[in-house]
Amino acid sequence: MESLIALINQNEIFHMQTLLHYWDGFVMTVQLVFLSLVVGAVLSIPLALMRTSDNPWISRPIWLYTYIFRGTPLLIQLYIIYYGVVFIEGIQDSMFWPVVKEAFYPCLLAFVLNTAAYTTEILRGALVATPKGEIEAAKAYGMSWWKMTQRIVLPSAFRRALPAYGNEVIFMLHASAIASVVTIVDLTGAARDVYAQHYAPFEAYTFVALIYLCMTFCLIYTFKYLEKKMLAHLRPLS
């Protein structure tokens, strides 16, 4: 009887440890996706404005950056940044080495550069689609370029870009699964560890797939709600 109780307690400990490992992977996934999206969105605003410039010396470098990062797989970008950092001359003797030697930061950099490229093009398309009447009205009111951009162009572009940006957020959530290939224990990495420990690949990866599915549904609902609020003026009156 005592051996049976000990076995039950041991199984409960194993289950608790497994759930805690999944929780740690969930937290890591949320951190990576959230930070990459926030930093990428902040970078994409000035990049999108530069991308719409009539000056080729300003717009062409941004076009090249977005072309490269949208035209190559994120996994390859992650490998190049993760393994390429050590080849920078003097990096291991610099003050940055304690930071870049950790897998988290090269992975975050790859995610930021990738999502910033996509978000830049999304915003550029929304900026270009700004109705000319809004711009002419702002100019007639005597607004400067910066004030017009700040008060008229960017808010209007953000509303139009929201549906496409929602897809980009979901894409980044799914793409974050590749972080496990550079030793980061995210959700996919946690499933891999559970599979290696308990030899249960179907259960481990199915459980993680359900977590990703729930997170995706939450994101879809959130962006649908935002679209309903921010684009309410475009719905036909009943």
CYANA upper distance limits for C-alpha pairs under 8 A (distance plus 0.5 A):
  1 MET  CA      5 ILE  CA      6.82
  2 GLU  CA      6 ALA  CA      6.61
  3 SER  CA      7 LEU  CA      6.60
  4 LEU  CA      8 ILE  CA      6.72
  5 ILE  CA      9 ASN  CA      6.64
  6 ALA  CA     10 GLN  CA      6.55
  7 LEU  CA     11 ASN  CA      6.72
  8 ILE  CA     12 GLU  CA      6.74
  9 ASN  CA     13 ILE  CA      6.73
 10 GLN  CA     14 PHE  CA      6.76
 11 ASN  CA     15 HIS  CA      6.67
 12 GLU  CA     16 MET  CA      6.62
 13 ILE  CA     17 GLN  CA      6.59
 14 PHE  CA     18 THR  CA      6.63
 15 HIS  CA     19 LEU  CA      6.70
 16 MET  CA     20 LEU  CA      6.63
 17 GLN  CA     21 HIS  CA      6.63
 18 THR  CA     22 TYR  CA      6.81
 18 THR  CA    194 VAL  CA      7.50
 19 LEU  CA     23 TRP  CA      6.63
 20 LEU  CA     24 ASP  CA      6.70
 21 HIS  CA     25 GLY  CA      6.81
 21 HIS  CA    190 ALA  CA      6.70
 22 TYR  CA     26 PHE  CA      6.59
 22 TYR  CA    187 LEU  CA      6.78
 22 TYR  CA    190 ALA  CA      6.11
 22 TYR  CA    191 ALA  CA      7.85
 23 TRP  CA     27 VAL  CA      6.71
 24 ASP  CA     28 MET  CA      6.74
 24 ASP  CA    185 VAL  CA      8.35
 24 ASP  CA    186 ASP  CA      7.82
 24 ASP  CA    187 LEU  CA      8.43
 25 GLY  CA     29 THR  CA      6.66
 25 GLY  CA    185 VAL  CA      6.11
 25 GLY  CA    186 ASP  CA      4.36
 25 GLY  CA    187 LEU  CA      4.76
 25 GLY  CA    188 THR  CA      8.00
 25 GLY  CA    189 GLY  CA      7.54
 25 GLY  CA    190 ALA  CA      6.14
 26 PHE  CA     30 VAL  CA      6.71
 26 PHE  CA    186 ASP  CA      6.68
 26 PHE  CA    187 LEU  CA      5.77
 27 VAL  CA     31 GLN  CA      6.62
 27 VAL  CA    186 ASP  CA      8.11
 28 MET  CA     32 LEU  CA      6.66
 28 MET  CA    185 VAL  CA      7.68
 28 MET  CA    186 ASP  CA      5.73
 28 MET  CA    187 LEU  CA      8.08
 29 THR  CA     33 VAL  CA      6.62
 29 THR  CA    173 LEU  CA      8.39
 29 THR  CA    176 SER  CA      7.35
 29 THR  CA    177 ALA  CA      8.44
 29 THR  CA    186 ASP  CA      5.67
 29 THR  CA    187 LEU  CA      6.83
 30 VAL  CA     34 PHE  CA      6.28
 31 GLN  CA     35 LEU  CA      6.43
 32 LEU  CA     36 SER  CA      6.49
 32 LEU  CA    108 LEU  CA      6.78
 32 LEU  CA    176 SER  CA      7.89
 33 VAL  CA     37 LEU  CA      6.53
 33 VAL  CA    172 MET  CA      7.04
 33 VAL  CA    173 LEU  CA      6.54
 33 VAL  CA    176 SER  CA      7.28
 34 PHE  CA     38 VAL  CA      6.63
 35 LEU  CA     39 VAL  CA      6.53
 35 LEU  CA    108 LEU  CA      8.14
 36 SER  CA     40 GLY  CA      6.20
 36 SER  CA    108 LEU  CA      6.62
 36 SER  CA    109 LEU  CA      8.16
 36 SER  CA    111 PHE  CA      6.21
 36 SER  CA    112 VAL  CA      5.08
 36 SER  CA    115 THR  CA      7.78
 37 LEU  CA     41 ALA  CA      6.34
 37 LEU  CA    112 VAL  CA      7.29
 37 LEU  CA    115 THR  CA      7.25
 37 LEU  CA    116 ALA  CA      8.38
 37 LEU  CA    169 VAL  CA      7.74
 37 LEU  CA    172 MET  CA      8.47
 38 VAL  CA     42 VAL  CA      6.78
 39 VAL  CA     43 LEU  CA      6.72
 39 VAL  CA    112 VAL  CA      6.93
 39 VAL  CA    116 ALA  CA      8.45
 40 GLY  CA     44 SER  CA      6.50
 40 GLY  CA    112 VAL  CA      5.46
 40 GLY  CA    113 LEU  CA      7.27
 40 GLY  CA    115 THR  CA      6.26
 40 GLY  CA    116 ALA  CA      4.73
 40 GLY  CA    119 THR  CA      7.94
 41 ALA  CA     45 ILE  CA      7.15
 41 ALA  CA    115 THR  CA      8.37
 41 ALA  CA    116 ALA  CA      6.68
 41 ALA  CA    119 THR  CA      7.15
 42 VAL  CA     46 PRO  CA      8.35
 43 LEU  CA     47 LEU  CA      6.92
 43 LEU  CA    116 ALA  CA      6.85
 44 SER  CA     48 ALA  CA      6.22
 44 SER  CA    116 ALA  CA      5.76
 44 SER  CA    117 ALA  CA      7.66
 44 SER  CA    119 THR  CA      6.43
 44 SER  CA    120 THR  CA      5.11
 44 SER  CA    123 LEU  CA      8.13
 45 ILE  CA     49 LEU  CA      6.89
 45 ILE  CA    120 THR  CA      7.33
 45 ILE  CA    123 LEU  CA      7.85
 46 PRO  CA     50 MET  CA      6.64
 47 LEU  CA     51 ARG  CA      6.46
 47 LEU  CA     62 ILE  CA      7.18
 47 LEU  CA    120 THR  CA      6.63
 48 ALA  CA     52 THR  CA      6.89
 48 ALA  CA    120 THR  CA      5.35
 48 ALA  CA    121 GLU  CA      7.24
 48 ALA  CA    123 LEU  CA      6.41
 48 ALA  CA    124 ARG  CA      5.51
 49 LEU  CA     53 SER  CA      7.15
 49 LEU  CA    124 ARG  CA      7.59
 49 LEU  CA    127 LEU  CA      8.49
 50 MET  CA     58 ILE  CA      6.49
 50 MET  CA     59 SER  CA      6.04
 50 MET  CA     62 ILE  CA      7.70
 51 ARG  CA     58 ILE  CA      7.60
 51 ARG  CA     59 SER  CA      4.89
 51 ARG  CA     60 ARG  CA      7.89
 51 ARG  CA     62 ILE  CA      6.32
 51 ARG  CA     63 TRP  CA      7.11
 51 ARG  CA    120 THR  CA      8.48
 51 ARG  CA    124 ARG  CA      7.22
 52 THR  CA     59 SER  CA      6.99
 52 THR  CA    124 ARG  CA      6.92
 52 THR  CA    127 LEU  CA      8.23
 52 THR  CA    128 VAL  CA      7.80
 53 SER  CA     58 ILE  CA      7.11
 53 SER  CA     59 SER  CA      6.14
 54 ASP  CA     58 ILE  CA      8.50
 54 ASP  CA     59 SER  CA      7.65
 55 ASN  CA     59 SER  CA      6.76
 56 PRO  CA     60 ARG  CA      5.72
 57 TRP  CA     61 PRO  CA      7.51
 58 ILE  CA     62 ILE  CA      7.64
 59 SER  CA     63 TRP  CA      6.68
 60 ARG  CA     64 LEU  CA      6.66
 61 PRO  CA     65 TYR  CA      6.73
 62 ILE  CA     66 THR  CA      6.72
 63 TRP  CA     67 TYR  CA      6.44
 64 LEU  CA     68 ILE  CA      6.65
 65 TYR  CA     69 PHE  CA      6.81
 65 TYR  CA    117 ALA  CA      7.57
 66 THR  CA     70 ARG  CA      6.30
 66 THR  CA    117 ALA  CA      5.11
 66 THR  CA    118 TYR  CA      7.46
 66 THR  CA    120 THR  CA      8.05
 66 THR  CA    121 GLU  CA      7.86
 67 TYR  CA     71 GLY  CA      6.16
 67 TYR  CA    117 ALA  CA      8.45
 68 ILE  CA     72 THR  CA      6.72
 69 PHE  CA     73 PRO  CA      8.27
 69 PHE  CA     74 LEU  CA      8.25
 69 PHE  CA     77 GLN  CA      8.29
 69 PHE  CA    113 LEU  CA      7.84
 69 PHE  CA    114 ASN  CA      6.16
 69 PHE  CA    117 ALA  CA      6.75
 70 ARG  CA    114 ASN  CA      7.56
 70 ARG  CA    117 ALA  CA      7.11
 70 ARG  CA    118 TYR  CA      7.10
 72 THR  CA     76 ILE  CA      7.58
 72 THR  CA     77 GLN  CA      7.77
 73 PRO  CA     77 GLN  CA      7.03
 74 LEU  CA     78 LEU  CA      6.61
 74 LEU  CA    110 ALA  CA      8.06
 74 LEU  CA    111 PHE  CA      8.23
 74 LEU  CA    114 ASN  CA      7.45
 74 LEU  CA    175 ALA  CA      8.31
 75 LEU  CA     79 TYR  CA      6.76
 75 LEU  CA    178 ILE  CA      7.23
 76 ILE  CA     80 ILE  CA      6.66
 77 GLN  CA     81 ILE  CA      6.69
 77 GLN  CA    110 ALA  CA      6.76
 78 LEU  CA     82 TYR  CA      6.33
 78 LEU  CA    106 PRO  CA      7.98
 78 LEU  CA    107 CYS  CA      6.65
 78 LEU  CA    110 ALA  CA      5.87
 78 LEU  CA    111 PHE  CA      8.30
 79 TYR  CA     83 TYR  CA      6.28
 79 TYR  CA     84 GLY  CA      8.12
 80 ILE  CA     84 GLY  CA      5.71
 81 ILE  CA     85 VAL  CA      6.46
 81 ILE  CA    106 PRO  CA      6.55
 81 ILE  CA    107 CYS  CA      8.16
 81 ILE  CA    109 LEU  CA      8.37
 81 ILE  CA    110 ALA  CA      7.13
 82 TYR  CA    103 ALA  CA      7.58
 82 TYR  CA    106 PRO  CA      5.77
 82 TYR  CA    107 CYS  CA      7.24
 82 TYR  CA    182 VAL  CA      8.13
 83 TYR  CA     87 PHE  CA      8.31
 84 GLY  CA     88 ILE  CA      7.67
 85 VAL  CA     91 ILE  CA      8.14
 85 VAL  CA    100 VAL  CA      7.85
 85 VAL  CA    106 PRO  CA      8.44
 86 VAL  CA     91 ILE  CA      7.29
 86 VAL  CA     92 GLN  CA      7.58
 87 PHE  CA     91 ILE  CA      8.30
 90 GLY  CA     94 SER  CA      6.81
 91 ILE  CA     95 MET  CA      8.49
 91 ILE  CA     96 PHE  CA      7.40
 91 ILE  CA     97 TRP  CA      6.47
 92 GLN  CA     96 PHE  CA      8.31
 92 GLN  CA     97 TRP  CA      5.68
 93 ASP  CA     97 TRP  CA      7.35
 96 PHE  CA    100 VAL  CA      6.71
 97 TRP  CA    101 LYS  CA      6.17
 98 PRO  CA    102 GLU  CA      7.66
 99 VAL  CA    105 TYR  CA      7.44
100 VAL  CA    105 TYR  CA      6.43
100 VAL  CA    106 PRO  CA      6.75
102 GLU  CA    106 PRO  CA      7.98
103 ALA  CA    107 CYS  CA      6.65
103 ALA  CA    182 VAL  CA      6.93
103 ALA  CA    183 THR  CA      7.40
103 ALA  CA    184 ILE  CA      7.02
104 PHE  CA    108 LEU  CA      6.53
104 PHE  CA    184 ILE  CA      7.29
105 TYR  CA    109 LEU  CA      6.56
106 PRO  CA    110 ALA  CA      6.76
107 CYS  CA    111 PHE  CA      6.78
107 CYS  CA    179 ALA  CA      7.17
107 CYS  CA    182 VAL  CA      8.43
108 LEU  CA    112 VAL  CA      6.54
109 LEU  CA    113 LEU  CA      6.65
110 ALA  CA    114 ASN  CA      6.65
111 PHE  CA    115 THR  CA      6.58
111 PHE  CA    172 MET  CA      8.37
111 PHE  CA    176 SER  CA      8.42
112 VAL  CA    116 ALA  CA      6.33
113 LEU  CA    117 ALA  CA      6.74
114 ASN  CA    118 TYR  CA      7.15
115 THR  CA    119 THR  CA      6.45
115 THR  CA    168 GLU  CA      7.98
115 THR  CA    172 MET  CA      7.74
116 ALA  CA    120 THR  CA      6.33
117 ALA  CA    121 GLU  CA      7.06
118 TYR  CA    122 ILE  CA      6.78
118 TYR  CA    168 GLU  CA      7.98
119 THR  CA    123 LEU  CA      6.58
119 THR  CA    165 TYR  CA      7.36
119 THR  CA    168 GLU  CA      7.98
120 THR  CA    124 ARG  CA      6.48
121 GLU  CA    125 GLY  CA      6.65
122 ILE  CA    126 ALA  CA      6.94
122 ILE  CA    161 ALA  CA      6.72
122 ILE  CA    164 ALA  CA      7.35
122 ILE  CA    165 TYR  CA      7.51
123 LEU  CA    127 LEU  CA      6.49
123 LEU  CA    157 ALA  CA      7.18
123 LEU  CA    158 PHE  CA      7.74
123 LEU  CA    161 ALA  CA      6.60
124 ARG  CA    128 VAL  CA      6.61
125 GLY  CA    129 ALA  CA      6.71
125 GLY  CA    161 ALA  CA      8.46
126 ALA  CA    130 THR  CA      7.08
126 ALA  CA    157 ALA  CA      5.27
126 ALA  CA    158 PHE  CA      7.81
126 ALA  CA    160 ARG  CA      6.38
126 ALA  CA    161 ALA  CA      6.17
127 LEU  CA    153 VAL  CA      7.27
127 LEU  CA    154 LEU  CA      7.70
127 LEU  CA    157 ALA  CA      5.77
129 ALA  CA    157 ALA  CA      8.30
130 THR  CA    134 GLU  CA      7.87
130 THR  CA    135 ILE  CA      8.27
130 THR  CA    153 VAL  CA      7.20
130 THR  CA    156 SER  CA      7.56
130 THR  CA    157 ALA  CA      7.23
131 PRO  CA    135 ILE  CA      7.51
132 LYS  CA    136 GLU  CA      6.59
133 GLY  CA    137 ALA  CA      6.47
134 GLU  CA    138 ALA  CA      6.73
134 GLU  CA    152 ILE  CA      7.78
135 ILE  CA    139 LYS  CA      6.72
135 ILE  CA    148 MET  CA      8.02
135 ILE  CA    152 ILE  CA      8.13
135 ILE  CA    153 VAL  CA      8.05
136 GLU  CA    140 ALA  CA      6.54
137 ALA  CA    141 TYR  CA      6.67
138 ALA  CA    142 GLY  CA      7.06
138 ALA  CA    143 MET  CA      6.18
138 ALA  CA    148 MET  CA      6.62
138 ALA  CA    152 ILE  CA      8.02
139 LYS  CA    143 MET  CA      5.98
139 LYS  CA    144 SER  CA      7.92
139 LYS  CA    148 MET  CA      8.19
143 MET  CA    147 LYS  CA      6.41
143 MET  CA    148 MET  CA      6.16
144 SER  CA    148 MET  CA      6.46
145 TRP  CA    149 THR  CA      6.54
146 TRP  CA    150 GLN  CA      6.49
147 LYS  CA    151 ARG  CA      6.40
147 LYS  CA    152 ILE  CA      8.40
148 MET  CA    152 ILE  CA      5.80
148 MET  CA    153 VAL  CA      6.88
149 THR  CA    153 VAL  CA      5.12
149 THR  CA    154 LEU  CA      6.17
150 GLN  CA    154 LEU  CA      6.28
150 GLN  CA    155 PRO  CA      7.84
151 ARG  CA    155 PRO  CA      7.06
152 ILE  CA    156 SER  CA      6.67
153 VAL  CA    157 ALA  CA      6.51
154 LEU  CA    158 PHE  CA      6.49
155 PRO  CA    159 ARG  CA      6.96
156 SER  CA    160 ARG  CA      7.06
157 ALA  CA    161 ALA  CA      6.50
158 PHE  CA    162 LEU  CA      6.57
159 ARG  CA    227 GLU  CA      8.22
159 ARG  CA    230 MET  CA      6.78
159 ARG  CA    231 LEU  CA      7.20
161 ALA  CA    165 TYR  CA      6.44
162 LEU  CA    166 GLY  CA      6.60
162 LEU  CA    223 PHE  CA      8.10
162 LEU  CA    227 GLU  CA      7.38
163 PRO  CA    167 ASN  CA      7.27
163 PRO  CA    223 PHE  CA      7.80
163 PRO  CA    227 GLU  CA      7.63
164 ALA  CA    168 GLU  CA      7.04
165 TYR  CA    169 VAL  CA      6.78
166 GLY  CA    170 ILE  CA      6.94
166 GLY  CA    219 LEU  CA      8.16
166 GLY  CA    220 ILE  CA      7.85
166 GLY  CA    223 PHE  CA      6.58
167 ASN  CA    171 PHE  CA      6.59
168 GLU  CA    172 MET  CA      6.66
169 VAL  CA    173 LEU  CA      6.82
169 VAL  CA    219 LEU  CA      8.50
170 ILE  CA    174 HIS  CA      6.87
170 ILE  CA    216 THR  CA      6.88
170 ILE  CA    219 LEU  CA      7.61
171 PHE  CA    175 ALA  CA      6.46
172 MET  CA    176 SER  CA      6.43
173 LEU  CA    177 ALA  CA      8.09
173 LEU  CA    212 TYR  CA      8.50
173 LEU  CA    216 THR  CA      8.40
174 HIS  CA    212 TYR  CA      8.05
177 ALA  CA    186 ASP  CA      7.68
177 ALA  CA    187 LEU  CA      7.66
177 ALA  CA    188 THR  CA      6.14
177 ALA  CA    189 GLY  CA      8.42
178 ILE  CA    182 VAL  CA      8.49
178 ILE  CA    188 THR  CA      8.42
179 ALA  CA    183 THR  CA      7.84
179 ALA  CA    184 ILE  CA      6.23
179 ALA  CA    185 VAL  CA      8.24
179 ALA  CA    186 ASP  CA      7.46
179 ALA  CA    189 GLY  CA      8.46
180 SER  CA    184 ILE  CA      5.28
180 SER  CA    185 VAL  CA      6.26
180 SER  CA    186 ASP  CA      6.70
180 SER  CA    188 THR  CA      6.80
180 SER  CA    189 GLY  CA      5.36
183 THR  CA    189 GLY  CA      8.27
184 ILE  CA    189 GLY  CA      7.22
185 VAL  CA    189 GLY  CA      4.92
185 VAL  CA    190 ALA  CA      6.18
186 ASP  CA    190 ALA  CA      6.46
187 LEU  CA    191 ALA  CA      6.81
187 LEU  CA    208 VAL  CA      6.94
188 THR  CA    192 ARG  CA      6.74
188 THR  CA    205 TYR  CA      8.04
188 THR  CA    208 VAL  CA      7.36
189 GLY  CA    193 ASP  CA      6.75
190 ALA  CA    194 VAL  CA      6.70
191 ALA  CA    195 TYR  CA      6.57
191 ALA  CA    201 PRO  CA      8.36
191 ALA  CA    204 ALA  CA      5.55
191 ALA  CA    205 TYR  CA      6.16
191 ALA  CA    208 VAL  CA      7.12
192 ARG  CA    196 ALA  CA      6.66
192 ARG  CA    201 PRO  CA      8.29
192 ARG  CA    204 ALA  CA      7.99
192 ARG  CA    205 TYR  CA      8.27
193 ASP  CA    197 GLN  CA      6.64
194 VAL  CA    198 HIS  CA      6.37
194 VAL  CA    199 TYR  CA      8.00
194 VAL  CA    200 ALA  CA      7.92
194 VAL  CA    201 PRO  CA      8.46
194 VAL  CA    204 ALA  CA      6.83
195 TYR  CA    199 TYR  CA      5.29
195 TYR  CA    200 ALA  CA      5.50
195 TYR  CA    201 PRO  CA      5.40
195 TYR  CA    204 ALA  CA      6.54
196 ALA  CA    200 ALA  CA      8.33
200 ALA  CA    204 ALA  CA      6.65
201 PRO  CA    205 TYR  CA      6.49
202 PHE  CA    206 THR  CA      6.31
203 GLU  CA    207 PHE  CA      6.53
204 ALA  CA    208 VAL  CA      6.99
205 TYR  CA    209 ALA  CA      6.51
206 THR  CA    210 LEU  CA      6.76
207 PHE  CA    211 ILE  CA      6.98
208 VAL  CA    212 TYR  CA      6.79
209 ALA  CA    213 LEU  CA      6.58
210 LEU  CA    214 CYS  CA      6.68
211 ILE  CA    215 MET  CA      6.75
212 TYR  CA    216 THR  CA      6.58
213 LEU  CA    217 PHE  CA      6.73
214 CYS  CA    218 CYS  CA      6.77
215 MET  CA    219 LEU  CA      6.80
216 THR  CA    220 ILE  CA      6.63
217 PHE  CA    221 TYR  CA      6.61
218 CYS  CA    222 THR  CA      6.61
219 LEU  CA    223 PHE  CA      6.68
220 ILE  CA    224 LYS  CA      6.55
221 TYR  CA    225 TYR  CA      6.62
222 THR  CA    226 LEU  CA      6.76
223 PHE  CA    227 GLU  CA      6.46
224 LYS  CA    228 LYS  CA      6.61
225 TYR  CA    229 LYS  CA      6.82
226 LEU  CA    230 MET  CA      6.40
227 GLU  CA    231 LEU  CA      5.90
227 GLU  CA    232 ALA  CA      8.08
228 LYS  CA    232 ALA  CA      6.05
231 LEU  CA    235 ARG  CA      7.73
